[in-house]
Amino acid sequence: MGLTKSEIFTSQQNTIATFAKVFGHPARVAILEHLFKINSCVCGDLVHEIGLAQPTISQHLKELKQVGLIKGTIEGTRVCYCIDNDKWMAMKAVIQAFLDQDLTKNQDCC
């Protein structure tokens, strides 16, 4: 597999692609939905809720945490995860600006 050459793209293009990659797996979407539903969570609860093995859930949590959409706090031997509201709002703004591009200008081009 070749390099993505991300340096030739704008910061916004790379940011959108990073978020799109995170949303590209249904388990991560399910994790986010569950976190929104209960407003916090422990990894073990996610294993029961999502139905995947704990190491798989941990890998998906790692991906979500790397882009900053979730944050975790250590409580004894557990890590409690929740949505990072500031990062979520920033992500929504970037994605919304991308999705709000006006397609009607070029209706007759193809």
C-alpha positions in Angstrom: 0.0 0.0 0.0 1.3 3.4 -0.9 1.7 6.5 1.2 -1.3 8.8 1.5 0.9 12.0 1.0 -1.3 13.8 3.4 1.1 16.7 3.4 -0.1 17.7 -0.1 -3.7 18.2 1.3 -5.0 21.1 3.4 -5.4 20.8 7.1 -9.2 20.8 6.7 -9.1 18.0 4.2 -6.9 15.9 6.4 -9.1 16.6 9.4 -12.3 15.6 7.5 -10.6 12.4 6.3 -9.5 11.5 9.9 -13.0 11.9 11.2 -14.4 10.0 8.2 -12.0 7.1 9.0 -13.2 7.0 12.6 -16.8 6.8 11.5 -15.9 4.2 9.0 -16.5 1.3 11.4 -19.9 0.5 12.8 -18.5 -0.5 16.2 -17.1 3.0 16.7 -20.5 4.5 15.7 -22.2 2.2 18.1 -19.8 3.1 20.9 -20.4 6.8 20.3 -24.2 6.3 20.2 -24.0 4.4 23.5 -21.9 7.0 25.2 -24.4 9.7 24.1 -27.2 7.6 25.4 -25.8 7.1 28.9 -23.4 10.1 29.1 -20.5 8.0 30.5 -19.4 4.4 30.3 -17.0 1.8 31.6 -15.2 -0.4 29.0 -16.8 -3.6 30.5 -20.3 -2.1 29.9 -19.4 -1.5 26.3 -18.4 -5.2 25.8 -21.8 -6.2 27.0 -23.6 -3.5 25.1 -21.8 -3.8 21.7 -21.2 -7.6 21.8 -17.5 -7.5 20.8 -14.5 -8.9 22.7 -12.9 -6.5 25.2 -9.6 -6.2 23.3 -11.6 -5.2 20.2 -13.6 -2.6 22.1 -10.4 -1.3 23.6 -8.9 -0.9 20.1 -12.0 1.0 18.9 -11.9 3.2 22.1 -8.2 3.9 21.3 -9.1 5.1 17.8 -11.9 7.4 19.1 -9.6 8.8 21.8 -6.8 9.4 19.4 -9.0 11.8 17.4 -10.2 13.3 20.6 -13.9 12.5 20.3 -13.9 10.7 23.6 -12.0 11.2 26.8 -11.4 8.8 29.7 -10.9 9.1 33.4 -9.3 6.4 35.6 -11.5 5.2 38.5 -9.6 2.5 40.4 -9.0 -0.3 37.9 -11.7 1.0 35.4 -11.5 3.7 32.8 -14.7 5.7 32.4 -15.2 7.1 28.9 -17.4 10.0 27.8 -17.8 12.2 24.7 -15.5 15.2 24.6 -18.1 17.9 24.0 -15.6 20.6 22.8 -14.0 18.2 20.3 -17.4 16.9 19.2 -18.7 20.4 18.5 -15.5 21.3 16.6 -15.8 18.1 14.5 -19.4 18.9 13.7 -18.5 22.4 12.5 -15.8 21.1 10.2 -18.0 18.3 8.8 -21.1 20.6 8.5 -19.1 23.2 6.5 -17.9 20.4 4.2 -21.5 19.0 3.8 -23.0 22.5 3.3 -21.1 23.2 0.0 -23.6 24.3 -2.6 -24.1 21.7 -5.2 -26.8 23.6 -7.1 -24.2 25.9 -8.8 -22.9 23.1 -11.0 -26.2 21.3 -11.9 -25.6 21.3 -15.7 -21.9 20.3 -15.6 -22.4 16.6 -16.3 
